[in-house]
Amino acid sequence: MARVLIMDDEEAMREVMRMVLEEDGHEVEEASNGVAGLEMFRARPADVVVTDLIMPEKDGIETIRDLRREFPNVKIVAVSGRGGLQINANLERARRIGADVTIQKPCEPRDIRDAVRSLTETEAQKKKKSKS
């Protein structure tokens, strides 16, 4: 399966995402903000990054920008639930700068699982599904 790096300042959210993704067989690491997450990623790249958009030290938008510049092929899932009326604008901005999938919080754990599955599914798996 894939290596996934979760960046979110909410410990409970990271824990739920970790459990769901590990149940799916993924190797998961966690960071509480974009600065720590980028350091972890540079030391040991992941296949998929799941990042919150509103975090201290380095927000998700800056983090996505840095990831796209340094690691253009990494798959990115952006999640956000704070920001009031700007939630949709933040998610759209994340999509424009390089997030492959955006999810609005609160979300179901399966939404994260399904996003990571869709981004890590191989072409052979996709063809097999389309024949079913």
KEKE-3310 file (N, C-alpha, C; in steps of 0.2 Angstrom, whole numbers, plus 5000, padded with zeros to 4 digits):
npx = (5004:5001:5012:5007:5006:5000:4995:4989:4983:4974:4974:4965:4958:4969:4971:4960:4960:4972:4969:4959:4966:4977:4970:4966:4978:4989:5004:5007:5011:5012:5010:5009:5009:5012:5026:5033:5028:5033:5047:5047:5042:5052:5063:5058:5050:5032:5018:5006:4999:4989:4982:4977:4970:4970:4981:4994:5009:5014:5002:4990:4989:5001:5009:5005:5009:5023:5026:5021:5031:5043:5041:5033:5025:5019:5004:4990:4979:4967:4960:4947:4939:4937:4936:4925:4914:4923:4927:4924:4930:4943:4946:4944:4954:4965:4963:4966:4980:4985:4980:4975:4963:4949:4942:4928:4927:4916:4919:4916:4926:4927:4927:4940:4948:4943:4947:4961:4962:4958:4968:4979:4976:4981:4984:4981:4972:4961:4957:4953:4942:4933:4930:4922)
npy = (4994:5012:5025:5038:5054:5064:5080:5090:5101:5097:5085:5074:5073:5069:5057:5049:5049:5042:5029:5025:5025:5016:5004:5001:4997:5006:5014:5026:5043:5057:5074:5090:5102:5112:5116:5106:5095:5096:5095:5082:5076:5079:5071:5059:5054:5054:5045:5050:5065:5071:5086:5098:5115:5126:5129:5131:5140:5136:5136:5126:5130:5136:5125:5116:5123:5123:5109:5106:5113:5107:5094:5088:5077:5072:5066:5075:5078:5090:5096:5105:5114:5125:5143:5150:5158:5157:5144:5136:5144:5143:5130:5129:5137:5129:5118:5125:5128:5115:5104:5088:5082:5089:5091:5095:5098:5095:5078:5062:5048:5038:5046:5052:5040:5035:5045:5044:5031:5032:5040:5032:5021:5009:5009:4997:4992:5001:4998:4985:4987:4994:4984:4976)
npz = (5000:5001:5007:5018:5023:5036:5039:5051:5063:5073:5085:5087:5075:5067:5072:5070:5056:5054:5059:5051:5038:5041:5044:5031:5026:5024:5027:5039:5044:5055:5057:5065:5060:5045:5044:5052:5045:5031:5034:5038:5027:5017:5023:5022:5009:5006:4998:4997:5003:5016:5020:5032:5030:5038:5049:5062:5061:5047:5035:5026:5012:5009:5012:5002:4991:4992:4992:4979:4972:4975:4975:4963:4959:4970:4978:4983:4996:5002:5016:5025:5038:5045:5045:5042:5031:5021:5019:5007:4997:5002:5000:4986:4982:4986:4977:4965:4966:4967:4974:4973:4978:4987:5003:5013:5030:5044:5040:5035:5040:5030:5019:5018:5017:5005:4996:4997:4992:4979:4974:4975:4968:4956:4938:4932:4942:4941:4928:4929:4938:4930:4921:4928)
capx = (5000:5005:5014:5003:5008:4994:4996:4983:4984:4969:4976:4959:4957:4974:4971:4954:4963:4977:4966:4956:4971:4980:4965:4967:4985:4994:5009:5005:5015:5008:5013:5004:5008:5016:5033:5035:5026:5038:5053:5046:5042:5059:5067:5056:5044:5026:5015:5000:4999:4983:4984:4972:4972:4971:4986:4999:5016:5013:4996:4990:4990:5009:5012:5004:5013:5030:5026:5021:5037:5048:5039:5027:5021:5015:4996:4988:4972:4967:4954:4946:4932:4937:4937:4918:4911:4928:4929:4924:4935:4950:4946:4945:4961:4969:4963:4969:4987:4988:4977:4971:4956:4947:4936:4926:4926:4917:4918:4916:4932:4927:4929:4948:4950:4941:4951:4968:4962:4957:4974:4984:4974:4985:4980:4978:4966:4956:4954:4949:4936:4929:4927:4917)
capy = (5000:5018:5029:5043:5059:5068:5086:5093:5103:5094:5078:5069:5072:5065:5050:5046:5048:5037:5023:5023:5023:5010:4999:5000:4994:5011:5017:5033:5047:5063:5081:5095:5108:5112:5116:5099:5090:5097:5092:5074:5073:5079:5066:5052:5056:5050:5044:5055:5070:5074:5092:5103:5121:5131:5127:5136:5140:5136:5134:5121:5133:5137:5119:5113:5127:5121:5102:5106:5116:5103:5087:5089:5071:5069:5067:5079:5079:5096:5096:5111:5115:5132:5149:5153:5158:5156:5137:5134:5148:5140:5123:5130:5140:5123:5115:5129:5128:5109:5099:5083:5081:5093:5088:5099:5095:5088:5073:5055:5044:5035:5051:5052:5033:5034:5050:5041:5025:5034:5043:5027:5015:5008:5009:4990:4991:5005:4994:4979:4989:4996:4978:4973)
capz = (5000:5001:5013:5019:5028:5038:5043:5054:5070:5078:5086:5086:5068:5064:5075:5066:5049:5054:5060:5045:5033:5043:5042:5023:5025:5022:5032:5040:5048:5057:5059:5068:5056:5038:5045:5054:5039:5026:5036:5038:5020:5014:5026:5020:5005:5006:4991:4998:5009:5018:5024:5034:5027:5043:5054:5064:5058:5040:5033:5021:5006:5009:5012:4996:4986:4993:4990:4972:4969:4977:4973:4959:4958:4976:4978:4989:4998:5006:5020:5029:5041:5048:5040:5041:5024:5016:5018:5000:4994:5003:4996:4979:4981:4987:4971:4960:4967:4966:4978:4969:4980:4992:5007:5018:5037:5046:5035:5037:5039:5023:5014:5018:5015:4998:4993:4997:4988:4972:4972:4975:4964:4950:4931:4932:4947:4938:4922:4932:4941:4924:4917:4932)
cpx = (5004:5007:5010:5006:5002:4997:4990:4985:4979:4971:4971:4958:4963:4974:4965:4957:4968:4974:4963:4961:4975:4976:4965:4974:4990:4998:5008:5009:5011:5012:5008:5004:5013:5023:5036:5034:5031:5044:5053:5046:5049:5064:5065:5049:5038:5023:5009:5001:4992:4984:4978:4975:4973:4975:4991:5005:5017:5007:4996:4991:4998:5012:5011:5008:5020:5030:5026:5027:5042:5047:5033:5023:5018:5008:4995:4981:4971:4960:4953:4939:4932:4938:4930:4916:4917:4930:4929:4929:4942:4951:4947:4952:4966:4969:4967:4977:4990:4985:4974:4964:4955:4941:4935:4925:4919:4915:4918:4923:4933:4929:4937:4950:4948:4945:4958:4967:4962:4964:4980:4982:4978:4981:4977:4972:4960:4953:4950:4942:4931:4926:4922:4910)
cpy = (5006:5021:5036:5048:5064:5074:5089:5095:5100:5086:5073:5068:5068:5058:5046:5044:5042:5030:5020:5021:5017:5004:4997:4998:5000:5012:5024:5036:5053:5069:5086:5101:5107:5112:5109:5094:5090:5094:5084:5072:5074:5073:5059:5053:5051:5050:5049:5059:5072:5080:5096:5110:5126:5127:5132:5135:5140:5132:5129:5124:5134:5130:5115:5117:5124:5113:5102:5108:5111:5096:5087:5083:5069:5070:5070:5079:5085:5095:5103:5112:5122:5137:5152:5152:5157:5149:5135:5138:5145:5134:5124:5133:5134:5119:5118:5128:5120:5103:5094:5082:5086:5090:5093:5095:5099:5084:5066:5052:5041:5040:5052:5045:5033:5039:5046:5035:5027:5037:5038:5021:5015:5008:5002:4989:4995:5001:4988:4981:4991:4990:4975:4976)
cpz = (5000:5008:5013:5025:5030:5041:5045:5061:5075:5079:5085:5079:5065:5066:5071:5059:5049:5055:5054:5039:5035:5042:5035:5021:5023:5028:5033:5045:5049:5058:5061:5064:5049:5039:5046:5048:5034:5028:5036:5031:5016:5017:5023:5016:5006:4999:4991:5004:5010:5022:5025:5031:5032:5049:5056:5061:5051:5038:5027:5014:5005:5008:5005:4990:4986:4991:4982:4968:4970:4974:4969:4958:4964:4975:4984:4990:5003:5010:5024:5032:5044:5043:5038:5034:5019:5015:5011:4996:4995:5000:4989:4977:4981:4980:4965:4960:4967:4970:4973:4971:4986:4996:5012:5025:5039:5040:5038:5036:5032:5018:5013:5015:5007:4994:4992:4992:4981:4970:4971:4970:4957:4943:4931:4936:4944:4932:4924:4935:4935:4920:4921:4931)
residu = (MET:ALA:ARG:VAL:LEU:ILE:MET:ASP:ASP:GLU:GLU:ALA:MET:ARG:GLU:VAL:MET:ARG:MET:VAL:LEU:GLU:GLU:ASP:GLY:HIS:GLU:VAL:GLU:GLU:ALA:SER:ASN:GLY:VAL:ALA:GLY:LEU:GLU:MET:PHE:ARG:ALA:ARG:PRO:ALA:ASP:VAL:VAL:VAL:THR:ASP:LEU:ILE:MET:PRO:GLU:LYS:ASP:GLY:ILE:GLU:THR:ILE:ARG:ASP:LEU:ARG:ARG:GLU:PHE:PRO:ASN:VAL:LYS:ILE:VAL:ALA:VAL:SER:GLY:ARG:GLY:GLY:LEU:GLN:ILE:ASN:ALA:ASN:LEU:GLU:ARG:ALA:ARG:ARG:ILE:GLY:ALA:ASP:VAL:THR:ILE:GLN:LYS:PRO:CYS:GLU:PRO:ARG:ASP:ILE:ARG:ASP:ALA:VAL:ARG:SER:LEU:THR:GLU:THR:GLU:ALA:GLN:LYS:LYS:LYS:LYS:SER:LYS:SER)
# end
